[in-house]
Amino acid sequence: MEKTREAIINHALELFSERGYEGVSMRDIAYSVGIKAPSIYNHFVSKEDIFNSIIDEMAKRYREMAMSSQIPQGTMEDIVDTYVQVTTEALVAIAQKMLLFMIKDNFAKQYRRLLTIEQYRSEKAGSAYRSFFIDGAIAFESELFQQMMDRGVFIKCDPKIMAYHFYAPIFLMINQFGNMSDAESMALETVKKHVEQFSRIYVKNLVKSENQT
């Protein structure tokens, strides 16, 4: 039962990302999975239910990736406590793992394509796109950076603009390298240089060190 439900989510995402949400019927999804059309209703009450489950599945996969990649988790205080000890090299490794997930994982790639297609046609898709790819990331990083400024790790500046400085290039990389074949090495090197330059600009100790040399 669970394997069929998972197959429905995966096939629906693939079809939605190719044809758009409105271009796919429940019958299309059932046919792609290899089950009879009425059987799909044993798992989902509607196409919207499947769409919502895709959003939930993406959030679950992202959390699992974050945990396996040792990306700091927990309350914001816990996350800040961890990040204040993180070296630039460790931050590079975290950014590389996150970027590779977004450009190499098939589910993540199809999810981005689906929401990119549907964000102007569906309020729900637009909300999911902004929450996952834009607003959620900027809000989280703004709060994180503010608290790290308060701890004396970063120079004092506008935390939201700082979040834009950090995240906007990564968002661009997701879109650039996610649409390229054999882009892994270029993506890893680009995000490495980005994080290193970001650190040179904003991390206090690095700024002091450079000023002293």
C-alpha positions in Angstrom: 0.0 0.0 0.0 2.7 2.5 1.0 4.8 1.6 -2.1 1.8 2.3 -4.3 1.2 5.6 -2.6 4.9 6.6 -3.0 4.8 5.6 -6.7 1.7 7.8 -7.2 3.5 10.8 -5.7 6.6 10.2 -7.8 4.8 9.7 -11.1 2.4 12.6 -10.4 5.4 14.9 -9.8 7.0 13.8 -13.0 3.9 14.3 -15.0 3.1 17.7 -13.3 6.6 18.9 -14.0 6.3 18.1 -17.7 2.7 19.1 -18.5 1.7 21.3 -15.6 -0.9 20.6 -13.0 -3.9 21.3 -15.1 -2.5 19.2 -18.0 -2.6 16.0 -15.9 -5.6 14.0 -14.9 -6.0 11.4 -12.2 -6.4 8.8 -15.0 -3.1 9.9 -16.4 -1.4 9.4 -13.1 -3.0 6.0 -12.6 -1.9 4.9 -16.1 1.6 6.0 -15.4 1.8 4.1 -12.2 0.2 1.0 -13.8 -2.9 0.8 -11.7 -6.6 1.1 -12.6 -8.0 4.6 -12.4 -10.4 4.0 -9.5 -7.6 2.4 -7.5 -5.9 5.8 -7.1 -8.7 6.9 -4.9 -7.7 4.3 -2.3 -4.7 6.5 -1.6 -5.7 10.0 -2.4 -9.1 11.8 -2.4 -8.2 14.2 -5.2 -5.5 15.6 -7.5 -5.0 18.4 -5.0 -4.4 15.9 -2.3 -1.6 14.5 -4.4 -0.2 17.9 -5.0 -0.2 18.7 -1.2 1.5 15.3 -0.6 4.3 16.3 -3.1 4.9 19.4 -1.1 5.0 17.4 2.2 7.3 14.8 0.6 9.8 17.5 -0.6 9.9 19.0 2.9 10.6 15.6 4.3 13.4 14.8 1.8 15.0 18.2 2.5 15.0 17.5 6.2 16.5 14.1 5.7 19.2 15.6 3.5 19.9 18.2 6.1 20.3 15.7 8.8 22.5 13.3 6.8 24.6 16.3 5.8 25.0 17.4 9.4 23.4 20.7 8.8 22.6 22.3 12.1 19.1 21.5 13.3 16.8 22.4 16.3 15.7 25.7 17.7 17.2 28.9 16.3 19.3 29.1 19.5 20.6 25.6 18.9 21.4 26.4 15.3 23.3 29.6 16.2 25.2 27.8 18.9 26.4 25.4 16.2 27.1 27.9 13.5 29.3 30.1 15.7 31.7 27.2 15.9 31.6 26.4 12.2 34.7 27.1 10.1 34.6 28.6 6.6 35.6 25.1 5.3 32.7 23.5 7.1 30.3 26.1 5.8 31.6 25.5 2.3 30.9 21.7 2.7 27.3 22.4 4.0 26.6 24.8 1.1 28.0 22.3 -1.4 25.8 19.4 -0.1 22.7 21.6 -0.2 23.4 22.8 -3.7 24.1 19.3 -5.0 20.9 18.0 -3.5 18.9 20.7 -5.3 20.6 20.2 -8.7 21.2 16.4 -8.7 18.3 14.9 -6.8 15.6 14.0 -9.3 12.7 14.6 -7.0 14.1 18.1 -6.0 14.7 19.0 -9.7 11.2 18.0 -10.7 9.7 19.8 -7.7 11.5 23.0 -8.7 10.3 22.7 -12.3 6.7 22.0 -11.2 6.5 25.1 -8.9 8.3 27.3 -11.4 5.7 26.3 -14.0 2.7 26.6 -11.8 3.5 29.6 -9.6 1.7 32.0 -11.9 -1.3 29.8 -12.4 -1.9 28.5 -8.9 -2.0 30.4 -5.7 -1.0 27.3 -3.8 2.0 26.6 -6.1 3.0 30.2 -5.9 2.9 30.2 -2.1 4.9 26.9 -2.0 7.5 28.3 -4.4 8.0 31.5 -2.4 8.0 29.7 0.9 10.5 27.0 -0.1 12.8 28.9 -2.5 12.6 32.6 -1.5 10.8 33.9 1.6 11.5 31.0 3.9 15.2 31.0 3.1 15.6 34.8 3.4 13.6 34.9 6.7 15.6 32.1 8.2 19.0 33.5 7.2 18.1 37.1 8.3 17.3 35.8 11.8 20.4 33.6 11.9 22.7 36.4 10.7 21.2 38.9 13.2 21.9 36.5 16.1 25.4 35.8 14.8 26.0 39.6 14.7 24.8 39.8 18.3 27.3 37.0 19.2 30.1 39.1 17.6 30.7 36.6 14.7 29.7 38.9 11.9 30.2 42.6 11.3 27.2 44.8 12.1 25.0 45.4 9.0 21.5 44.9 7.8 20.8 41.2 8.3 18.2 41.0 5.6 20.5 42.5 3.0 23.2 40.1 4.2 20.8 37.2 3.7 20.2 38.4 0.1 23.9 38.6 -0.4 24.4 35.0 0.8 21.3 33.4 -0.7 20.7 35.1 -4.0 23.8 33.7 -5.7 22.9 30.2 -4.4 19.4 30.6 -5.8 20.9 31.6 -9.1 23.2 28.6 -9.0 20.3 26.2 -8.4 18.6 27.5 -11.5 21.8 27.7 -13.6 23.4 24.3 -12.7 20.1 22.5 -12.3 19.5 22.9 -16.0 23.0 21.8 -17.1 24.3 18.3 -17.6 27.6 17.4 -16.0 27.7 20.6 -14.0 28.6 19.1 -10.7 32.3 20.1 -10.5 31.6 23.7 -11.7 28.8 24.0 -9.2 31.0 22.8 -6.3 33.8 25.2 -7.2 31.4 28.2 -7.7 29.6 27.8 -4.4 33.0 27.3 -2.7 34.3 30.6 -4.0 31.0 32.3 -3.1 31.1 31.1 0.5 34.7 32.0 0.9 34.2 35.5 -0.4 31.1 36.0 1.7 33.2 35.0 4.8 35.9 37.4 3.9 33.4 40.2 3.7 31.3 39.5 6.8 33.1 37.4 9.3 34.8 39.6 11.9 37.9 37.4 12.6 38.6 37.1 8.9 38.3 40.8 8.5 40.7 41.5 11.4 43.1 38.9 10.1 43.3 40.5 6.7 43.6 44.0 8.2 46.6 42.8 10.2 48.4 41.4 7.2 
